[in-house]
Structures are given as structure tokens and as C-alpha cells.
């Protein structure tokens, strides 16, 4: 896949820092040293690892989509954990994230009963928007 005349990788691998905090309850903060602003948090380490995958995938897809430069990851063995911290390599495949953030549209031809079309037009519905909302609801997409 290409974006802005650059070949995009099939996956990204970046080291994440998982830092436990104990103020106002226990939780974990996840940061990626090479990716400013790419951070998340969760109540448990397991949730933090899952959130790390999600945030890295979306963050990289948006950098690609918007044509921003992508920093090279620091090698795993160059990052030293601080006391209580866990350092882990997070690898994310990009195909599904790119599809999710793709803002291009496709034209669909559909058929519906005339009476439903007329009622929808009288109500001022944007049929494309109604279809998208219905698909999102049926697919359980936010």
C-alpha cells in the first residue's frame, strides 16, 4: 500500500512502557517513547496491553492517513525499564486499521419499497446517513 508516494509497512512494532500508579486506585499508564501523544491507561495490566495494541494501531493509521512523518522505533534492548515498570514490544498489523480509518466512500445501489422511499423523503432523511447508522448499529460499531 502507498500513501503520499511512500510504501507503507504491513505492520509496526514499537516498545511500550507500562507504568503502574497507585494514587486514587491502581491503574496502568502506557506510553510509547518514540510516539509523542500515543498513550493510554487501564485498570489492569491485561487491559493495558490490549489498549496498547488498540492505541498504537489507530495512532499509526492516522499518521499515515494524514501524511505525517513516522519516527523509527527505538530497539527493544535500548529501552531500560524504570523501577516497577514493564517494557514490552507491541506489534500491530495495519490492514484492518487502514480500512477502519479510510474515509473514501463507495456508491451502493439499493432497492426499497416506494412507500418507504416516499416517507423517508417527506421526513427529510439523508438515506446514505440512515444506512450508515443502521449498519453501524447492526455491526456493533461505535
C-alpha positions in Angstrom: 0.0 0.0 0.0 1.2 3.5 -0.8 0.4 6.8 0.8 1.8 10.1 -0.3 4.4 8.3 -2.5 5.7 6.2 0.3 5.5 2.5 0.7 3.7 1.6 3.9 4.6 -1.4 6.0 2.3 -4.3 6.7 2.9 -3.9 10.5 4.5 -1.7 13.0 6.5 -2.7 16.1 7.2 -0.2 18.9 8.2 -0.6 22.5 5.7 0.4 25.1 6.3 1.4 28.7 3.7 0.1 31.2 3.9 2.1 34.4 1.8 1.2 37.5 0.2 4.0 39.5 -1.4 3.7 42.9 -2.9 7.2 43.5 -6.7 7.2 43.6 -6.8 3.4 42.9 -4.5 1.1 41.0 -4.1 1.6 37.2 -1.5 1.3 34.5 -0.3 4.1 32.1 1.0 3.0 28.7 3.4 5.3 26.8 5.4 4.8 23.6 8.7 6.6 23.8 9.0 7.3 20.1 5.4 8.4 19.6 4.6 11.7 21.3 1.0 11.7 22.4 0.4 8.0 21.9 -0.7 6.9 25.3 -3.5 5.2 27.1 -4.3 3.7 30.6 -6.3 0.9 32.0 -7.2 -0.7 35.4 -5.3 -3.9 34.9 -2.1 -4.9 33.1 -4.1 -7.2 30.8 -6.4 -4.4 29.8 -3.4 -2.1 29.4 -1.7 -4.5 27.0 -4.9 -4.7 24.9 -5.3 -0.9 25.0 -1.7 -0.5 23.9 -2.4 -2.5 20.7 -5.6 -0.5 20.0 -4.0 2.9 20.5 -0.8 2.0 18.5 -2.9 0.7 15.6 -5.1 3.8 15.5 -2.3 6.2 16.0 -0.2 4.8 13.2 -3.2 4.7 10.8 -3.9 8.3 11.5 -0.3 9.3 11.0 -0.3 7.5 7.6 -3.7 8.9 6.6 -2.7 12.5 7.4 0.7 12.1 5.8 2.7 12.8 9.0 6.2 11.6 9.4 6.6 8.3 11.2 9.5 8.0 13.6 11.7 4.9 13.7 11.2 2.8 16.8 14.0 2.6 19.4 15.3 -1.0 19.6 13.9 -3.0 22.5 17.3 -3.6 24.1 17.9 0.2 24.2 15.0 0.9 26.5 15.5 0.3 30.2 12.5 0.0 32.4 12.3 2.2 35.5 11.5 0.6 38.9 8.1 -1.2 38.8 7.8 -0.5 35.1 7.3 -3.2 32.4 8.7 -2.7 28.9 7.1 -4.7 26.1 7.2 -4.8 22.3 3.8 -4.1 20.8 3.3 -5.3 17.2 0.2 -4.3 15.2 -0.8 -5.4 11.7 -2.2 -2.4 9.8 -4.7 -3.8 7.2 -7.8 -3.6 9.4 -6.8 -0.2 10.9 -6.3 1.3 7.5 -9.7 0.1 6.4 -11.3 1.4 9.6 -9.8 4.9 9.1 -10.3 5.0 5.3 -12.6 8.0 4.6 -13.2 7.1 0.9 -16.8 6.2 0.0 -18.3 3.6 -2.3 -21.6 4.0 -4.1 -24.3 1.4 -3.4 -27.4 0.8 -5.4 -30.3 -0.5 -3.3 -33.9 -1.3 -3.6 -36.7 -0.4 -1.1 -40.5 -0.2 -1.3 -41.8 3.0 -2.9 -43.9 3.9 0.1 -40.8 3.7 2.4 -38.8 5.9 0.0 -41.6 8.5 -0.1 -42.0 8.6 3.6 -38.2 8.9 4.1 -38.1 11.8 1.6 -41.0 13.5 3.3 -39.3 13.2 6.6 -36.1 14.8 5.0 -33.9 11.7 5.7 -30.4 11.5 4.3 -30.7 7.9 3.1 -26.9 7.4 3.0 -26.6 8.6 6.6 -29.5 6.3 7.7 -27.9 3.3 6.0 -24.6 4.0 7.7 -26.2 4.4 11.1 -28.1 1.2 10.6 -25.1 -0.7 9.5 -23.0 0.6 12.4 -25.8 -0.4 14.9 -26.1 -3.9 13.4 -22.4 -4.4 13.3 -22.0 -3.1 16.9 -19.6 -0.3 15.7 -19.4 2.9 17.7 
